Amino acid sequence: MGDNKLNYVIFLILSIAVIFGYSYFFTGPQPPGPEAQVRGGAASPAPGASPTPQADVFDGGVPTQSVEREPAGRVITIDTPLYTGTIDTTGARIFKWDLKKYKASTKDDSGPVDLFEGAPLAFSTLLRLDGYDIPRNMPFEFGGPDMVTVNDGTKEITFSWTSPEGIVVKKIYEINAASYALKQRFEVTNPTSASLREKLDIVWDGHIEHHDRGGNTMSFVALVSSDLEKVDKKPKSENRYSGVVEWFGYSQKYFISTFLPETGADTTLSVDGLSEEGLVRAVYSYPEDTIPAAKTSTRSWEVYLGPLEYDIVKAVGYNLQESVNYGWVEFLAKPLLDFLKWLNGYFHNYGVSIIVITIIIRLVFLPLTIKSMISMKKTQFQMEKLKPKMDAIKEKFKDDKAKQNAEIMKLYTSSGVNPLASLGGCFPLLIQLPVFIALYDVLLHSIDLRHSSFLWIQDLSEPETLFDIPGIGIPFRILPLLMGVSWFISQKMTPMTPAAGGENMQLQMKMMQFMPIIFTVMFWGLPSGLILYWTVSNILSIFQQMYVNHKVSNLQGVS
């Protein structure tokens, strides 16, 4: 028994060390809010600078270019009921994009979410024409006012540039007041009497940051030939994808910025790290084309700049709903999300709605749970009755463990007792596991819960933080402690019979007593909505166990 006790102590120490180590190394600090980030970076080239010749690299790769964070030309602002966006006429690139319906933080004075906060200018159109020098960021002209307001319907705004040779390039935005998606057209008119070879690449520098376990990670994502690709750390070498690129872009926890080409053909997409920390460069290459004499080449695409809300992104098309990744439990997660939103339509508080859906889930599993718990309790009573005989066998064969175990198994068989039946109480938990995982993903990814408050909790989609514990910097949280205490009480109300299965099983049961502590540490950094679900579930287990204990109180007399 001494060796078993030593193994038990070593196991316990290592378990706690692993849990705390995982929490420390992989949870990481929470990322700063958008309002804490500062723009900066390489200076933009001066407006009107001589364009760099590109004919010599037409058959090669994409020419290198500096990272640009500040506008180099005239700034045009687009205002709709959903967002306020800013476009730099140099390159007709997006500089800023504020989502009016989403605050950057729970603070009263917080401004709206800016999808491009701290990131370089987006959607550079790198045009190369065989035999002509085209600026990498064309100095487009815009004939409208600095502020373009679109309160309803759609409106086109056109950015135009004409080369010294008379080649006309237009980049046209179609603004829809009721949508986060923008349609774009890129037109190149060949005024000459000869055909013109054309190559177009979309160059998009973006910021990526990895926080793990539900933090506000910024990742590069793409859907290529129905496969979801993701890059959340600076790649050591260029990642290159070939196939039908349905969309690509940069995804945060609750928002996404994407480019959606309309080719439907096999194309190439690459992403590589830049010298500046946390930045990557994505390059989407359209197939080479030829513009006939006196004709216009037109390429169309869309960009989606908005919330990662399943129904909204699905309506955009391009299989953009694949950006909301619920994993293998998606078949459960989507109905659970719809049901939770339906409940919230009645209660108007997601905290209350989570409590209600927890009660409903427990009621669904209640018959199976009660039956299993009663069976487990009955087995425990039966084994308690066998304890004197088991003790006698252990004493008689104390020097022969193999013979001891064989005789104990004979006793089980002759008495009609299955010692493993005492573990049957875990079965309902295993059945609920897919539901738990699905609800976890819902509470982790659903933007509906973002900034939803409940009692003292400001945001159910994030871990609660009352204050940092002095000296160690770990945030103090009430809900995980309530979860651990309720789990401990529920466990105490389910006593394990000491005779159940010998020394090894007894040690396993003792280890189980530490599960509330271990899971409290593991859950410390998870979303409050998820912990609320688990806490309420534990409280319901207490009442459930009280009923079972009362129901089987007369089993002591069962022969």
GULO-758646 format. One record per residue (C-alpha): residue in one letter; x, y, z negated; residue number from 1. Coordinates in Angstrom, 1 decimal. Layout:
# GULO-758646
a; X; Y; Z; NUM .
...
# end
This chain:
# GULO-758646
m; 0.0; 0.0; 0.0; 1 .
g; 3.0; 2.3; -0.6; 2 .
d; 4.0; 2.2; 3.1; 3 .
n; 0.4; 2.9; 4.1; 4 .
k; 0.2; 5.9; 1.8; 5 .
l; 3.5; 7.2; 3.2; 6 .
n; 2.3; 6.8; 6.7; 7 .
y; -0.9; 8.6; 5.8; 8 .
v; 0.9; 11.5; 4.3; 9 .
i; 3.2; 11.8; 7.3; 10 .
f; 0.2; 11.6; 9.7; 11 .
l; -1.6; 14.4; 7.7; 12 .
i; 1.4; 16.7; 7.7; 13 .
l; 2.1; 16.2; 11.4; 14 .
s; -1.6; 16.7; 12.3; 15 .
i; -1.7; 20.0; 10.5; 16 .
a; 1.6; 21.1; 12.0; 17 .
v; 0.4; 20.3; 15.5; 18 .
i; -2.9; 22.2; 15.0; 19 .
f; -1.2; 25.3; 13.6; 20 .
g; 1.5; 25.1; 16.3; 21 .
y; -1.0; 24.8; 19.1; 22 .
s; -3.0; 27.8; 17.6; 23 .
y; 0.2; 29.9; 17.4; 24 .
f; 1.8; 29.1; 20.7; 25 .
f; -1.2; 28.8; 23.0; 26 .
t; -3.9; 31.1; 21.6; 27 .
g; -1.6; 34.1; 21.9; 28 .
p; -2.5; 37.7; 21.1; 29 .
q; -5.7; 39.1; 22.6; 30 .
p; -5.1; 41.1; 25.7; 31 .
p; -5.4; 44.9; 25.5; 32 .
g; -8.6; 46.4; 26.7; 33 .
p; -8.7; 48.2; 30.0; 34 .
e; -8.5; 51.5; 28.3; 35 .
a; -5.1; 50.6; 26.8; 36 .
q; -3.4; 50.0; 30.1; 37 .
v; -1.4; 52.7; 31.9; 38 .
r; -0.9; 53.2; 35.5; 39 .
g; 2.7; 53.3; 36.8; 40 .
g; 5.1; 51.8; 39.2; 41 .
a; 6.9; 52.5; 42.4; 42 .
a; 6.3; 55.8; 44.0; 43 .
s; 4.4; 55.9; 47.3; 44 .
p; 6.1; 57.1; 50.4; 45 .
a; 5.4; 60.7; 51.2; 46 .
p; 2.4; 61.4; 53.5; 47 .
g; 3.5; 61.9; 57.1; 48 .
a; 6.7; 60.0; 56.8; 49 .
s; 8.0; 58.4; 60.0; 50 .
p; 6.4; 55.0; 60.6; 51 .
t; 8.6; 52.0; 60.4; 52 .
p; 9.0; 50.1; 63.7; 53 .
q; 7.4; 46.7; 63.6; 54 .
a; 7.7; 45.3; 67.1; 55 .
d; 10.9; 43.6; 66.1; 56 .
v; 9.1; 41.6; 63.4; 57 .
f; 5.9; 40.8; 65.4; 58 .
d; 6.9; 37.1; 65.8; 59 .
g; 8.3; 36.9; 62.2; 60 .
g; 6.7; 37.1; 58.8; 61 .
v; 5.1; 40.0; 57.1; 62 .
p; 7.5; 42.9; 56.6; 63 .
t; 8.4; 43.8; 53.1; 64 .
q; 6.7; 46.8; 51.5; 65 .
s; 6.9; 48.5; 48.2; 66 .
v; 4.2; 48.2; 45.5; 67 .
e; 2.0; 51.3; 45.5; 68 .
r; -0.2; 52.3; 42.6; 69 .
e; -1.1; 55.9; 43.3; 70 .
p; -3.0; 57.4; 46.3; 71 .
a; -0.9; 58.9; 49.1; 72 .
g; -3.6; 60.6; 51.0; 73 .
r; -7.0; 62.2; 50.4; 74 .
v; -9.2; 60.5; 47.8; 75 .
i; -12.8; 59.7; 48.7; 76 .
t; -15.3; 58.7; 46.0; 77 .
i; -18.3; 56.4; 46.6; 78 .
d; -21.1; 56.6; 44.1; 79 .
t; -24.0; 54.0; 43.9; 80 .
p; -26.3; 52.9; 41.1; 81 .
l; -23.9; 49.9; 40.5; 82 .
y; -20.5; 51.4; 40.8; 83 .
t; -18.2; 54.4; 41.4; 84 .
g; -15.3; 53.6; 43.7; 85 .
t; -12.3; 55.5; 44.9; 86 .
i; -10.6; 55.0; 48.3; 87 .
d; -7.3; 56.4; 49.5; 88 .
t; -7.4; 57.6; 53.1; 89 .
t; -3.8; 56.4; 53.5; 90 .
g; -4.5; 52.8; 54.5; 91 .
a; -8.2; 53.2; 53.5; 92 .
r; -7.3; 51.2; 50.4; 93 .
i; -9.3; 50.9; 47.2; 94 .
f; -7.7; 52.7; 44.2; 95 .
k; -10.4; 52.5; 41.5; 96 .
w; -13.7; 50.7; 41.1; 97 .
d; -15.8; 51.4; 38.0; 98 .
l; -18.8; 49.1; 37.3; 99 .
k; -21.5; 51.3; 35.7; 100 .
k; -23.4; 48.6; 34.0; 101 .
y; -20.5; 47.1; 32.1; 102 .
k; -18.5; 48.9; 29.4; 103 .
a; -14.8; 48.2; 29.0; 104 .
s; -15.2; 47.5; 25.2; 105 .
t; -17.8; 47.5; 22.5; 106 .
k; -16.7; 50.9; 21.3; 107 .
d; -19.4; 53.6; 21.6; 108 .
d; -17.1; 55.9; 23.6; 109 .
s; -15.9; 53.2; 25.9; 110 .
g; -16.0; 53.9; 29.6; 111 .
p; -17.0; 51.5; 32.3; 112 .
v; -14.9; 48.5; 33.5; 113 .
d; -12.4; 49.5; 36.2; 114 .
l; -11.6; 46.4; 38.2; 115 .
f; -8.3; 47.8; 39.4; 116 .
e; -7.1; 49.3; 36.1; 117 .
g; -3.3; 48.9; 36.0; 118 .
a; -3.2; 47.2; 39.4; 119 .
p; -1.8; 48.4; 42.8; 120 .
l; -4.0; 49.7; 45.6; 121 .
a; -5.9; 46.9; 47.2; 122 .
f; -6.7; 45.7; 50.7; 123 .
s; -3.8; 46.9; 52.9; 124 .
t; -4.4; 46.2; 56.5; 125 .
l; -1.1; 45.5; 58.2; 126 .
l; -1.6; 45.8; 61.9; 127 .
r; 1.1; 44.9; 64.4; 128 .
l; 0.7; 45.6; 68.2; 129 .
d; 3.3; 44.2; 70.6; 130 .
g; 5.5; 47.1; 71.9; 131 .
y; 4.0; 49.8; 69.6; 132 .
d; 5.1; 51.3; 66.3; 133 .
i; 2.2; 51.2; 63.8; 134 .
p; 2.5; 52.7; 60.3; 135 .
r; 2.2; 50.0; 57.6; 136 .
n; -0.4; 52.2; 55.9; 137 .
m; -2.1; 54.2; 58.6; 138 .
p; -2.9; 57.8; 57.7; 139 .
f; -6.6; 57.5; 58.4; 140 .
e; -8.8; 60.6; 58.7; 141 .
f; -12.3; 60.8; 57.2; 142 .
g; -14.7; 63.4; 58.5; 143 .
g; -17.1; 63.3; 55.5; 144 .
p; -17.1; 64.9; 52.1; 145 .
d; -14.9; 63.9; 49.2; 146 .
m; -18.0; 62.4; 47.4; 147 .
v; -20.3; 60.0; 49.2; 148 .
t; -23.5; 59.1; 47.3; 149 .
v; -25.6; 56.1; 48.3; 150 .
n; -28.7; 55.9; 46.1; 151 .
d; -30.6; 53.4; 48.2; 152 .
g; -30.3; 51.5; 51.4; 153 .
t; -27.0; 51.2; 53.3; 154 .
k; -24.5; 53.7; 54.7; 155 .
e; -21.4; 53.5; 56.8; 156 .
i; -18.3; 55.5; 56.2; 157 .
t; -15.6; 55.4; 58.9; 158 .
f; -11.8; 55.9; 58.5; 159 .
s; -10.1; 56.6; 61.8; 160 .
w; -6.5; 56.9; 63.1; 161 .
t; -5.2; 57.5; 66.6; 162 .
s; -1.7; 56.7; 67.6; 163 .
p; 0.4; 59.0; 69.9; 164 .
e; -0.3; 56.6; 72.7; 165 .
g; -4.1; 56.9; 72.2; 166 .
i; -4.7; 53.6; 70.4; 167 .
v; -7.7; 54.1; 68.1; 168 .
v; -7.9; 52.1; 64.8; 169 .
k; -11.0; 52.3; 62.7; 170 .
k; -11.7; 50.8; 59.2; 171 .
i; -15.4; 51.0; 58.5; 172 .
y; -17.0; 50.4; 55.1; 173 .
e; -20.8; 49.6; 54.9; 174 .
i; -22.1; 50.5; 51.5; 175 .
n; -25.2; 48.8; 50.1; 176 .
a; -26.6; 50.6; 47.1; 177 .
a; -28.1; 47.4; 45.7; 178 .
s; -25.1; 45.1; 46.1; 179 .
y; -21.6; 44.6; 44.7; 180 .
a; -20.5; 43.3; 48.1; 181 .
l; -19.2; 45.7; 50.8; 182 .
k; -19.1; 44.8; 54.5; 183 .
q; -16.1; 46.0; 56.5; 184 .
r; -15.1; 46.2; 60.1; 185 .
f; -11.7; 46.7; 61.5; 186 .
e; -11.7; 48.0; 65.1; 187 .
v; -8.7; 48.4; 67.4; 188 .
t; -9.3; 50.1; 70.8; 189 .
n; -6.9; 49.5; 73.6; 190 .
p; -6.9; 52.5; 76.0; 191 .
t; -4.2; 51.1; 78.3; 192 .
s; -4.6; 49.2; 81.6; 193 .
a; -2.8; 46.1; 80.2; 194 .
s; -3.8; 43.6; 77.6; 195 .
l; -2.3; 44.0; 74.2; 196 .
r; -1.1; 41.4; 71.7; 197 .
e; -2.4; 42.0; 68.2; 198 .
k; -1.6; 40.5; 64.8; 199 .
l; -3.5; 41.5; 61.6; 200 .
d; -2.6; 40.6; 58.0; 201 .
i; -4.4; 41.6; 54.8; 202 .
v; -1.8; 42.4; 52.1; 203 .
w; -3.2; 42.5; 48.5; 204 .
d; -0.9; 43.1; 45.5; 205 .
g; -2.5; 42.1; 42.3; 206 .
h; -1.9; 41.7; 38.6; 207 .
i; -2.0; 38.3; 36.9; 208 .
e; -1.8; 37.5; 33.2; 209 .
h; -2.3; 34.2; 31.3; 210 .
h; -3.7; 34.1; 27.8; 211 .
d; -5.2; 30.5; 27.6; 212 .
r; -8.2; 29.4; 25.5; 213 .
g; -10.7; 31.9; 26.7; 214 .
g; -8.5; 35.1; 26.6; 215 .
n; -9.0; 37.8; 29.2; 216 .
t; -6.8; 35.9; 31.7; 217 .
m; -6.3; 37.5; 35.2; 218 .
s; -5.7; 34.9; 37.8; 219 .
f; -5.3; 34.7; 41.5; 220 .
v; -8.0; 32.4; 42.9; 221 .
a; -8.9; 31.1; 46.3; 222 .
l; -11.3; 28.6; 47.9; 223 .
v; -9.5; 26.9; 50.8; 224 .
s; -11.2; 24.1; 52.7; 225 .
s; -13.6; 23.6; 49.7; 226 .
d; -10.6; 23.2; 47.2; 227 .
l; -10.4; 25.8; 44.4; 228 .
e; -6.8; 27.1; 44.1; 229 .
k; -5.7; 29.0; 41.0; 230 .
v; -2.5; 30.9; 40.1; 231 .
d; -2.3; 32.4; 36.6; 232 .
k; 1.5; 32.6; 36.2; 233 .
k; 4.1; 34.2; 38.5; 234 .
p; 5.0; 31.5; 41.0; 235 .
k; 8.6; 30.5; 41.2; 236 .
s; 8.3; 30.2; 45.0; 237 .
e; 5.7; 31.1; 47.6; 238 .
n; 2.5; 29.2; 47.5; 239 .
r; 1.1; 28.7; 51.0; 240 .
y; -2.3; 27.4; 51.8; 241 .
s; -3.6; 26.4; 55.2; 242 .
g; -7.2; 25.6; 56.2; 243 .
v; -10.5; 27.4; 56.1; 244 .
v; -10.0; 30.2; 53.6; 245 .
e; -13.6; 31.0; 52.4; 246 .
w; -12.5; 33.6; 49.9; 247 .
f; -9.5; 34.8; 47.8; 248 .
g; -8.9; 37.4; 45.2; 249 .
y; -8.2; 38.1; 41.5; 250 .
s; -10.5; 36.9; 38.7; 251 .
q; -10.8; 38.0; 35.2; 252 .
k; -12.9; 36.4; 32.4; 253 .
y; -16.1; 38.0; 33.5; 254 .
f; -15.3; 39.9; 36.7; 255 .
i; -13.8; 39.1; 40.1; 256 .
s; -12.5; 41.0; 43.1; 257 .
t; -12.5; 39.0; 46.3; 258 .
f; -11.8; 39.2; 50.0; 259 .
l; -14.2; 37.2; 52.2; 260 .
p; -13.1; 36.7; 55.8; 261 .
e; -15.7; 35.7; 58.3; 262 .
t; -13.6; 33.6; 60.7; 263 .
g; -14.7; 30.1; 59.7; 264 .
a; -11.4; 28.9; 61.4; 265 .
d; -8.2; 27.5; 60.0; 266 .
t; -6.0; 30.4; 58.8; 267 .
t; -3.1; 30.8; 56.4; 268 .
l; -2.9; 32.4; 52.9; 269 .
s; 0.2; 32.9; 50.8; 270 .
v; 0.8; 34.2; 47.3; 271 .
d; 4.2; 35.0; 45.9; 272 .
g; 5.6; 36.7; 42.9; 273 .
l; 7.0; 40.3; 43.1; 274 .
s; 10.0; 41.7; 41.2; 275 .
e; 7.7; 43.7; 39.0; 276 .
e; 6.5; 41.6; 36.0; 277 .
g; 3.0; 40.2; 36.3; 278 .
l; 2.5; 41.2; 40.0; 279 .
v; 1.9; 38.9; 42.9; 280 .
r; 1.4; 39.5; 46.6; 281 .
a; -1.3; 37.7; 48.5; 282 .
v; -1.1; 37.8; 52.3; 283 .
y; -4.0; 36.6; 54.5; 284 .
s; -3.1; 36.2; 58.2; 285 .
y; -5.7; 36.3; 60.9; 286 .
p; -4.9; 34.3; 64.0; 287 .
e; -3.0; 36.3; 66.7; 288 .
d; -5.3; 37.8; 69.3; 289 .
t; -5.2; 39.7; 72.6; 290 .
i; -7.1; 42.9; 73.2; 291 .
p; -8.0; 43.2; 76.9; 292 .
a; -7.4; 46.5; 78.7; 293 .
a; -9.9; 49.3; 77.8; 294 .
k; -11.6; 47.0; 75.3; 295 .
t; -12.1; 47.0; 71.5; 296 .
s; -11.1; 44.2; 69.1; 297 .
t; -13.4; 43.9; 66.1; 298 .
r; -12.8; 41.8; 63.0; 299 .
s; -15.4; 41.7; 60.2; 300 .
w; -15.2; 40.7; 56.6; 301 .
e; -16.7; 41.4; 53.2; 302 .
v; -15.3; 42.2; 49.8; 303 .
y; -17.1; 41.4; 46.5; 304 .
l; -16.2; 43.6; 43.5; 305 .
g; -18.4; 42.8; 40.6; 306 .
p; -19.4; 40.6; 37.7; 307 .
l; -18.9; 36.8; 37.6; 308 .
e; -22.6; 36.1; 37.2; 309 .
y; -23.5; 32.8; 38.8; 310 .
d; -26.7; 33.8; 40.6; 311 .
i; -25.2; 37.1; 41.9; 312 .
v; -22.1; 35.5; 43.4; 313 .
k; -24.1; 32.6; 44.8; 314 .
a; -26.3; 35.1; 46.7; 315 .
v; -23.2; 36.6; 48.3; 316 .
g; -22.5; 33.4; 50.1; 317 .
y; -19.1; 31.9; 51.2; 318 .
n; -19.5; 29.4; 48.2; 319 .
l; -18.4; 32.3; 45.9; 320 .
q; -20.2; 30.5; 43.1; 321 .
e; -17.3; 28.2; 42.9; 322 .
s; -15.4; 31.0; 41.2; 323 .
v; -17.6; 30.3; 38.1; 324 .
n; -15.9; 27.1; 37.1; 325 .
y; -18.0; 24.9; 34.7; 326 .
g; -15.8; 21.8; 35.4; 327 .
w; -17.3; 18.3; 35.4; 328 .
v; -20.3; 19.4; 33.2; 329 .
e; -21.6; 21.9; 35.7; 330 .
f; -24.7; 19.7; 36.1; 331 .
l; -25.5; 20.4; 32.4; 332 .
a; -24.0; 23.9; 32.1; 333 .
k; -26.2; 25.7; 34.7; 334 .
p; -29.5; 24.4; 33.3; 335 .
l; -28.3; 25.2; 29.7; 336 .
l; -27.5; 28.7; 30.8; 337 .
d; -30.8; 29.2; 32.5; 338 .
f; -32.6; 27.8; 29.5; 339 .
l; -30.6; 30.1; 27.1; 340 .
k; -31.4; 33.1; 29.3; 341 .
w; -35.1; 32.1; 29.3; 342 .
l; -35.1; 31.9; 25.5; 343 .
n; -33.4; 35.3; 25.3; 344 .
g; -36.3; 36.7; 27.3; 345 .
y; -38.5; 36.0; 24.3; 346 .
f; -36.1; 36.7; 21.4; 347 .
h; -34.0; 39.5; 23.0; 348 .
n; -31.0; 38.5; 20.9; 349 .
y; -28.5; 35.9; 22.1; 350 .
g; -27.5; 35.0; 18.5; 351 .
v; -31.1; 34.0; 17.8; 352 .
s; -31.4; 32.3; 21.1; 353 .
i; -28.3; 30.2; 20.3; 354 .
i; -29.8; 29.1; 17.0; 355 .
v; -33.0; 28.1; 18.7; 356 .
i; -31.3; 26.2; 21.5; 357 .
t; -29.3; 24.4; 18.8; 358 .
i; -32.4; 23.3; 17.0; 359 .
i; -34.0; 22.1; 20.2; 360 .
i; -30.9; 20.1; 21.1; 361 .
r; -30.8; 18.5; 17.7; 362 .
l; -34.5; 17.6; 17.9; 363 .
v; -33.9; 15.9; 21.3; 364 .
f; -31.2; 13.7; 19.7; 365 .
l; -33.0; 13.3; 16.4; 366 .
p; -34.6; 9.8; 16.9; 367 .
l; -31.3; 8.3; 18.0; 368 .
t; -29.4; 10.1; 15.2; 369 .
i; -31.8; 9.0; 12.5; 370 .
k; -31.7; 5.4; 13.7; 371 .
s; -28.0; 5.3; 13.8; 372 .
m; -27.5; 6.9; 10.4; 373 .
i; -29.9; 4.5; 8.8; 374 .
s; -28.1; 1.5; 10.3; 375 .
m; -24.8; 2.9; 9.1; 376 .
k; -26.2; 3.4; 5.6; 377 .
k; -27.6; -0.1; 5.5; 378 .
t; -24.2; -1.6; 6.5; 379 .
q; -22.5; 0.4; 3.8; 380 .
f; -24.8; -1.0; 1.1; 381 .
q; -24.3; -4.5; 2.4; 382 .
m; -20.5; -4.2; 2.3; 383 .
e; -20.7; -2.7; -1.2; 384 .
k; -22.4; -5.9; -2.3; 385 .
l; -19.6; -8.0; -0.8; 386 .
k; -16.9; -5.9; -2.5; 387 .
p; -16.4; -8.4; -5.5; 388 .
k; -16.0; -11.3; -3.1; 389 .
m; -13.6; -9.2; -1.0; 390 .
d; -11.5; -8.3; -4.0; 391 .
a; -11.3; -11.9; -5.0; 392 .
i; -10.1; -12.9; -1.5; 393 .
k; -7.5; -10.1; -1.6; 394 .
e; -6.2; -11.3; -5.0; 395 .
k; -6.1; -14.9; -3.9; 396 .
f; -4.2; -14.3; -0.7; 397 .
k; -2.3; -11.1; -1.7; 398 .
d; 0.9; -12.6; -0.4; 399 .
d; -0.5; -13.7; 3.0; 400 .
k; -2.1; -10.8; 4.8; 401 .
a; -3.0; -12.8; 7.9; 402 .
k; -4.9; -15.4; 5.8; 403 .
q; -6.5; -12.6; 3.8; 404 .
n; -7.8; -10.9; 6.9; 405 .
a; -9.1; -14.2; 8.3; 406 .
e; -11.0; -15.0; 5.1; 407 .
i; -12.5; -11.6; 5.0; 408 .
m; -13.7; -12.0; 8.6; 409 .
k; -15.3; -15.3; 7.6; 410 .
l; -17.1; -13.6; 4.8; 411 .
y; -18.4; -11.0; 7.1; 412 .
t; -19.6; -13.6; 9.6; 413 .
s; -21.3; -15.8; 6.9; 414 .
s; -23.0; -12.8; 5.4; 415 .
g; -24.2; -11.4; 8.7; 416 .
v; -22.3; -8.1; 8.3; 417 .
n; -20.7; -6.2; 11.1; 418 .
p; -18.1; -3.8; 9.5; 419 .
l; -17.8; -1.8; 12.7; 420 .
a; -21.5; -0.9; 12.4; 421 .
s; -20.5; 1.6; 9.7; 422 .
l; -18.9; 3.7; 12.4; 423 .
g; -22.2; 3.9; 14.4; 424 .
g; -22.8; 7.3; 13.0; 425 .
c; -20.3; 8.6; 15.5; 426 .
f; -22.4; 7.5; 18.5; 427 .
p; -24.9; 10.4; 18.5; 428 .
l; -21.9; 12.8; 18.3; 429 .
l; -20.4; 11.1; 21.4; 430 .
i; -23.7; 11.4; 23.2; 431 .
q; -23.9; 15.1; 22.4; 432 .
l; -20.3; 15.7; 23.5; 433 .
p; -21.1; 16.5; 27.2; 434 .
v; -23.8; 19.0; 26.0; 435 .
f; -21.3; 20.5; 23.6; 436 .
i; -18.7; 20.9; 26.3; 437 .
a; -21.3; 22.4; 28.7; 438 .
l; -22.5; 24.9; 26.1; 439 .
y; -18.9; 25.7; 25.4; 440 .
d; -18.4; 26.6; 29.0; 441 .
v; -21.6; 28.6; 29.1; 442 .
l; -20.6; 30.6; 26.1; 443 .
l; -17.1; 31.1; 27.4; 444 .
h; -17.9; 32.1; 31.0; 445 .
s; -21.4; 33.6; 30.8; 446 .
i; -21.3; 37.4; 31.3; 447 .
d; -24.8; 37.6; 29.7; 448 .
l; -23.3; 37.1; 26.3; 449 .
r; -20.6; 39.7; 26.8; 450 .
h; -20.9; 42.5; 24.2; 451 .
s; -24.0; 40.7; 22.7; 452 .
s; -24.1; 41.3; 18.9; 453 .
f; -25.6; 39.3; 16.1; 454 .
l; -25.6; 40.3; 12.5; 455 .
w; -22.0; 41.4; 11.7; 456 .
i; -20.6; 39.9; 15.0; 457 .
q; -20.1; 42.5; 17.7; 458 .
d; -19.5; 40.2; 20.6; 459 .
l; -20.7; 36.6; 20.8; 460 .
s; -18.4; 35.9; 23.7; 461 .
e; -15.3; 36.6; 21.7; 462 .
p; -13.9; 35.5; 18.4; 463 .
e; -15.1; 37.8; 15.5; 464 .
t; -12.5; 39.9; 13.9; 465 .
l; -13.2; 41.7; 10.6; 466 .
f; -9.6; 42.5; 9.7; 467 .
d; -6.1; 41.1; 9.9; 468 .
i; -4.9; 39.2; 6.9; 469 .
p; -2.0; 41.4; 5.4; 470 .
g; 1.5; 39.9; 5.8; 471 .
i; 0.7; 37.2; 8.3; 472 .
g; -1.4; 39.1; 10.9; 473 .
i; -4.0; 36.4; 11.4; 474 .
p; -7.5; 37.8; 11.8; 475 .
f; -10.0; 37.0; 9.0; 476 .
r; -13.2; 35.5; 10.3; 477 .
i; -16.3; 34.4; 8.4; 478 .
l; -18.1; 32.2; 10.9; 479 .
p; -15.3; 29.6; 11.3; 480 .
l; -15.1; 29.3; 7.5; 481 .
l; -18.9; 28.8; 7.3; 482 .
m; -18.6; 26.1; 9.9; 483 .
g; -15.8; 24.4; 7.9; 484 .
v; -17.8; 24.6; 4.7; 485 .
s; -21.0; 23.3; 6.2; 486 .
w; -19.1; 20.5; 7.9; 487 .
f; -17.5; 19.6; 4.5; 488 .
i; -20.9; 19.5; 2.7; 489 .
s; -22.4; 17.4; 5.5; 490 .
q; -19.4; 15.0; 5.3; 491 .
k; -19.7; 14.7; 1.5; 492 .
m; -23.3; 13.8; 1.8; 493 .
t; -22.3; 10.8; 4.0; 494 .
p; -20.2; 8.8; 1.5; 495 .
m; -18.0; 6.0; 2.9; 496 .
t; -18.0; 2.7; 1.0; 497 .
p; -14.5; 2.0; -0.3; 498 .
a; -14.8; -1.6; 0.7; 499 .
a; -15.5; -0.9; 4.3; 500 .
g; -12.8; -2.7; 6.3; 501 .
g; -9.7; -2.9; 4.2; 502 .
e; -6.8; -0.6; 3.6; 503 .
n; -6.4; 0.6; 7.2; 504 .
m; -10.0; 1.6; 7.6; 505 .
q; -10.0; 3.2; 4.1; 506 .
l; -7.0; 5.4; 5.2; 507 .
q; -8.8; 6.4; 8.4; 508 .
m; -11.8; 7.4; 6.3; 509 .
k; -9.6; 9.5; 4.1; 510 .
m; -8.1; 11.2; 7.1; 511 .
m; -11.6; 12.0; 8.3; 512 .
q; -12.0; 14.0; 5.1; 513 .
f; -9.6; 16.5; 6.5; 514 .
m; -11.5; 17.0; 9.8; 515 .
p; -13.3; 20.1; 8.6; 516 .
i; -10.0; 21.8; 7.8; 517 .
i; -8.4; 20.7; 11.1; 518 .
f; -11.4; 21.8; 13.2; 519 .
t; -11.7; 25.1; 11.3; 520 .
v; -8.2; 25.9; 12.4; 521 .
m; -8.8; 24.7; 16.0; 522 .
f; -12.0; 26.8; 16.3; 523 .
w; -10.5; 29.9; 14.7; 524 .
g; -9.9; 31.6; 18.1; 525 .
l; -13.0; 30.3; 20.0; 526 .
p; -16.0; 32.4; 21.0; 527 .
s; -18.4; 33.3; 18.1; 528 .
g; -21.4; 32.1; 20.0; 529 .
l; -19.9; 28.6; 20.2; 530 .
i; -19.0; 28.5; 16.5; 531 .
l; -22.5; 29.8; 15.7; 532 .
y; -23.9; 26.8; 17.6; 533 .
w; -21.6; 24.3; 15.7; 534 .
t; -22.3; 25.9; 12.3; 535 .
v; -26.1; 25.8; 12.8; 536 .
s; -25.7; 22.2; 14.0; 537 .
n; -23.8; 21.3; 10.7; 538 .
i; -26.5; 22.9; 8.6; 539 .
l; -29.1; 20.9; 10.4; 540 .
s; -27.0; 17.8; 9.7; 541 .
i; -27.1; 18.5; 6.0; 542 .
f; -30.9; 18.5; 6.0; 543 .
q; -30.9; 15.5; 8.3; 544 .
q; -28.6; 13.6; 5.9; 545 .
m; -30.8; 14.5; 2.9; 546 .
y; -33.7; 12.9; 4.7; 547 .
v; -31.7; 9.8; 5.5; 548 .
n; -30.4; 9.5; 2.0; 549 .
h; -34.0; 9.6; 0.7; 550 .
k; -35.2; 7.2; 3.3; 551 .
v; -32.7; 4.5; 2.5; 552 .
s; -32.5; 5.0; -1.2; 553 .
n; -34.3; 1.6; -1.7; 554 .
l; -31.8; -0.3; 0.4; 555 .
q; -29.8; -1.1; -2.7; 556 .
g; -32.1; -4.0; -3.2; 557 .
v; -31.8; -5.3; 0.3; 558 .
s; -30.4; -8.9; 0.3; 559 .
# end
